[in-house]
Amino acid sequence: MPSEITSILQLFLRHRQVTTDSRSVREGDIFFALRGDRFDGNTFAQSAIDQGASLVVVDNPQVFNQLKAKELKATMQQEEAGQFKVLVEDALISLQDLATAYRRSWQIPVFAITGSNGKTTTKELITAVMSMRYQTHATQGNYNNHIGVPLTILSTPEDAEICILEMGANHQKEIADLCRIAEPTHGLITNIGQAHLEGFGGREGIKKGKGEMFDWLGKSHGIGFVNLDQKEVVELGAKLHQGIEFGHSDAPSLAVKTIEVGLLRSHPNCRVVFLDEHGEHFTADTQLPGKHNFENIKAAVAVGKYFKVPGHAIASALENYRSENARSQRLQHRGVNFFWDAYNANPTSVKAALDAFALLEQKPKAAILGEMLELGEESEDLHKELARYAQQLDIEQLLLVGDAYKKVSTELGLPFFSNSQLLKDWFWEQDWEAHLIFVKGSRAVALEALIK
């Protein structure tokens, strides 16, 4: 570890406040001047100092030489006076190295979650379950990339008993890098689906990229949770030295090593059953619809049971969890009922959500499908396949949004809107009384404009 990281760590352990946004600097913060496509954090370093940052970490020598210390307050430690700025080769790498150094001071489990679909919901369910027994710190929102993961680690409080990290990726080697930063002790791959096909180079590339989680755990003798109902995840599980298997069973039993969870119904919401370590049955009526959400629920039950969370506490956490992040969310706007799942989209997740929506009893139904990004050369075929799939379901009206659907809409004779604003202008001129509206698309399509 570079020597400057050691000195930054010493200061961090006194203040425990890190930021990369000069607009939100608080007294005592350590500010990392990150570079982006449209900004250079170095240009805001002096502003961070003026707002009270105890240290700024920059990677521009010219800026470093021009930085001036803020007049010291009487409350500031004298030993901090001479070190208000640090010059490093790369501020982002230094942020990641600091996170690793801090993480290495822990004696608690670090649980990492990746996969093509369901990462955030699975993370939130596991967090809800684990919080019933442990002081739990977890990724906020989807802070799951090369910046978000180290920031989550650095925001972990001293009294945390487990840290739960969501890890996202759109190309190979990214999960490997995140594991290097976080050094997880436990991990889970939700599934392998058709997400970020372009960046990964096809489905095999996705499998290899997500499998980097189990590569790390295998080499570090960590513990991986393997969903036996996901064939490709089972194949990746062969890399593990220690695997905890879980899966679906119509009659959960303690007679088998696998942690089993039963699905009593999948709509309108999932009702599940499982056994605690003493063989007592527990049922949970969740607020999550569809078999795709059962996959997420199973994982939460398995992790909770492994970490000795009581059965009644697991059931209570599952029942009380409410999705508020545009994933499998029921909401009403201007008197219209929505089945809102528009945070992100890929062919696998859209089909699963459509299946759950089509089974709901409320009629009439309509579906708004926003385009799916990062699908590479297969994009046109996958959009056409999905639109045709939706036409076969119990859905009265189908609306398509985004340029990837333009040709498909003409071929299939479906209403098309090039962007969400045009959809909104048309949508609220129609009568949707008594309808239930399904909404799903890639985040960049901004379908939330419909309800703003």
N, C-alpha and C positions, 0 to 999 in steps of 0.2 A: 504494500500500500504506500503511495507517495507520501513523503514527509509532511507536505502541506495538508493532506487529509487528516493526519493525526492532530495537527494544531486546530483545524476547523472543527474536528470532532470534540475536542476539549471545550471549545466555546459553545458548540451546539448543546452539549450536555448541561450547560448552565442555563441556556435560554430555551432550547427545544422549540424553536420557531424558525421555519424555513419558508421562503417564498420565491417564486419566479416572476411575480407580477409586481412591478414597482408601484402600481396604483393602490395596492392593498398592504403596503409595508406598515408593520406595527413596531413600536419601540422594542428594540432588542433583536429584531429579525435578522437572519442571515439571508442575504439576497444573492441568488445565482443569476448571472446575466446570460441567459440562453439566447441562442440565435434561431430564428425561424425563417420561413420563406418570405415573410412580409415585414419582419422586424429584427432588430438587433438589440438584445437586452443591455449590451454595453453602453448604449447611448442613454440609458435610464439609470445607470449606476449612481451618478451624483445625486439624482433626485431621491434614490433610495436612502442614501446617506443622510440627506437633508431631512428626510422623514423619520429618521431615528434608527435605521438599520445599524446593528452592531458590527456587521462585516458585510462587504460586498465581494463576490468572487467573480472576476472578469477574465476574459481571455484575449483582450486587445491591449497590447503594450502601450500604445499611444494614449488610450483612455485611462489606463492604470496610472500613468505618469501625471495625468492632469487632475486626478481625483483629490479632493481636499476634505479633511476631516471636519465633521460638525463640531461646534463648540461643545465640550464635554459637560454633561450635567453632573451635579454633585453626587448623584446616586450611582454613576458609572464606575466600575472597577478600574483602578489606575492601570492594572496590567493590560486592560483592553485598549488603552489609549493609543498605543503604538501600532496596533493591528486592526485597522478599520478596513483594509483592503488586501486582497490576495490575487496575485496573477498566476493563472494556470494555463496549461496548453489548450484545454477544452473544458468549458464550464459544465457542459452536459455530462461528460464522463466523470468530472469531479463530483457532481451531484449524485451520480450513480455509485461512485466509490464511497462517498460519505454514507449513503444508505446501507451499503454492504458492511461498512465498518460498524455502524450502529446495530445492524441486525446481528452481527457476530457477538454482540454483548448480551444477547438474549439466551435464556434457557427455556423458551416456550416453543410450542409447535408453530410452524409456519405452513399454512395450508393454501396451496395454489390450485386454481381452477381455470381450465381452458376448454376449447371445443368450438365447433362451428356454430352451434345454436344453444341457447339456454344458459349461457354463462352467467349473465347478470341475475336472472331469476333463481338459478341454482345457488349462486353466491348469497343472495338475500335470504333464501330459505335456510341454508346452512347457518348463516349468521343468526337468524331468528331462533333456530333450535339450540345452537351452542350458547347463545346469550341467556338461556334458561338456567345454565349452571356456571358459566365462566364469564369473566371480564373479557369481552370480545371486541377486537378492532378489525374493521374490514374496509375494503375499497369502497369509496363513496361514488355513487353513480357508476360511470364506466371509465374511471381513471385507471385504465388497464394497459397503458402502453409504456414506452421507454422513459417517459417523464412521470406519468401517473403512478407507476409502481414504486419508484423510489420516493416520491412524495408521500404515498400511503405509508411506507415503512417509516419515514421520518416523522410522521404524525402519530405514530403508535405511542400511547402513553406508557409510563413506567409500570403501571399496575396491570397491564394487559396480560391475559393468560393464554391467549391464542390470537394470531394474526391471520386473517383470511384475505387472500389476494386474488383478484380476477386478472387473468392475463390474456390479452387479445393480440392477434397477429394477422398480417395480410401477406406475409411472405416467409419463406423458410429461414431458419436461424434466429428468428425473432424471439420465439419462446425459449430457445436455448440461451439467448442473451438475458432475458428476463429472469430465468432460473439462476444464471450466474450472479445476477444482482441480488436476488432475494434468497437464494439458497434454501428452497422449501424442504421441509421434512416430510410433508404429506402432499398428495395431489390427486386430481381427478380430471379426466377428459370426458366431457359430456357426450360428445358424438362426433362423427366425421360427416360433414354435409357439403352442399354446393355453395360455399361462401368464399369470396375472394379467389375465385378460380384463376383470374388473370394474374394476380401476384404470386400465387403458389405454383402455377403452371399445371393446372389440372387436379383431378381428385387424388391421384397418388401423391402429388406434391402437398396437398392439404394433409393427407394422412401422415406423411413424413414430418411435416412442420408441427402439427399438433402432437405427434408422438415424441417430440423433443422433451416434453414434460416427463414422460416415463423413462426416456433416455437418462435424464438427470437423476431421477429417483432410483433408477437401477444402479447407476454408477456410485451414488452416494449412500446406497442402502437405505433409502427412504421408503415410505409406505404409499402405495398407489391404490386407489379405489376403482374397481373394475366393474362396470355395468355389464352383466352377462347377456343382456338383451340387445346390446350393441356389438354386432359381430366384429367390426373393424377395431373397436376399442379392446375387445378381447384379444385380438391378434397383437395389438400393441402391448398388451399386458404381459406378453411373454418376456419382455425386457426387464420386468420387475423381479427383485429378489424377495420382496414382501408385497403381496397383493391381498386386498380385502375385497371379496366378491359379493355382489348384491344383485338382486334381480326380482322379476315378477313371479308370483306364485298364487294360484287360486286358493291354496290352503297353506299359508305360512306355517312353518314348523321349526322347532329348535333341533330336530334330529339331523339337520344338514348344516354344513359349515357356512353355506351361503346365507347372507342376511336377506330375508325374503319379505316382500311387501305385496299385499293383495289390492287389486283395484275392484271396488264394489260397483262403481259407476264412474263414467267420465264426463257426463253432461247432466244438467247444466254446469255442474262443477264436479271436480274429482272427490270421491269419497274413498278413503283407503283404510286398510287394516294391516296391523303388524303385531308382533309379539315383543314383549320386553324380555330381559334376560331371565326372568322367572317363569316365562311361558304365559303371562297374562295378556289377553287380547286388548288392543286399543284401536278404536276407530277415530278417524279425523275427517270432518266435513270441511274441505278447503274452499277457498273462493277462487280457485283456478280451474278453468275449463279445459277439457281435451286430453287425449292420451299423450300428447307431446309434453304437457305439464306434469303428467304422472311420472315421466322420466326424471324431471327435476325434483319432484317430491320424493321419489325413491332414494335419490342420492342424499337428500337431507336426512331421511330416516336412517340410512346406513351410517352416515357420519355421526349422527347423534348417538346411535346405539354403540358404535365403536368407542366413543369417548364417554360412555357411561352416563349419558343424559337420561333421566328417568322417563319411562314410557309415557306417563301422563303429561310430562313437560313437553315432550316431542309433539304429542297430539295437540296440546294447547297452542304451541308455537305455530303449527301448520294451520290451525283453524283461525288464528288471529292475524295471520299474514294477509296484507292487502297490497296488491300491486298498484303503485302510484307513479310508474315510470314509463307510461305509454306501452306497456307490455301486458297483453291479456287483461285489459282494463275496461270495465264497464263505466260509461259516463253519459251524461245527458247535457245537451247544449241546445238552447232555443227550442226546447220541447221535443227534440229528436234524440232517440236512444242510439248510442254508438257502442260497438265492440271494437275498442281501440287497441291496435297492436302495431303502431307505426313508428317505433323507434328505429328499427332496421329490418332488412329483408333479404332473403336469398331463396332460391327455389324450394329447398328443403323446409325452411321455417314457414314459408307462405302456405305450402300445401298442408302442413300439419295444422296451422291455425285455421285455414279454410275448412278442413274436415271437422274441427271442433265447432266452428260457427254454423256449418250446415246442419248439424245435429240439433241445434237449439230449436225449441218448439215455436217460438214467436215468429209470426209471419205478418206481412210480407218481409222479405229480406233483400238487401242490396249490398253489393261489395264494391269497394273502391280499391283498385290495385295500382300502387305507384311503382315506377320502374325500379329494377334491381341493378345495382352498380357492380363494377369490378368482376364481370362475368367473362370478359375476354371474347375470344372468337365464337364462343357458344352462346353469346348473349341473345341474338335474334331467335335461335331455335328454342332456348329455354323460356323466353318470354311468350313465344307462341304456344309452347307446350303447357305452360301454366294457365294462360287464358283459356285454352280449350278444356283443361282440367276443371277450371272454375265453372265453365258453361254446363258441365255435366252434373253439377251439384244442385242441391235444392235451394237455389238462389234466383230470385226473380229478375234482378237487374244487375248488370256488371258495367262498371265505369273504369276506364284506363287512363292513367296519368303519366306523362313523361315520354320523351322522344323515342325510347326503346320500344314503346308500344304502338307507335304511329302506323307502321306497316301492318302489324298484327290487327289493329283495330279495323283497318280497311278490309283485310281478308275475311275477318269474322263478322263484320258489320256491327261493331260495338262503338258506343260513344267514346270519344277520345279528347283529352285536354293536354296541351303541351306542358302546362305547369299548374301548380296548385292554386294560384290566384284566379286563373281562368275557370278552374273547377269551382272554386268558391263563388264566383260571380254567377255561374249558372245554377249551382246546387241550391242556393237559398231562394231561388225563384220558383222552385218546384215544391210540390206538396209531399212531405215525407211523414205525414201523420200515421202513427201506428207502425212505421217501418223500424227495423233494426238494421243498422248500417255497419258493415265491416270495413275497417280501414287498415291497410298495411302497405308499406313501401320503404325504400331505403331512406335513411335520415336526410340525405341531401335533397330529396324531393320536397321536404318541408310540408308534409300533409297537415301539420298542425295549424297551418294558415286557415284551414277550413273552420276552425272553432275559435279564431281570434277576431 
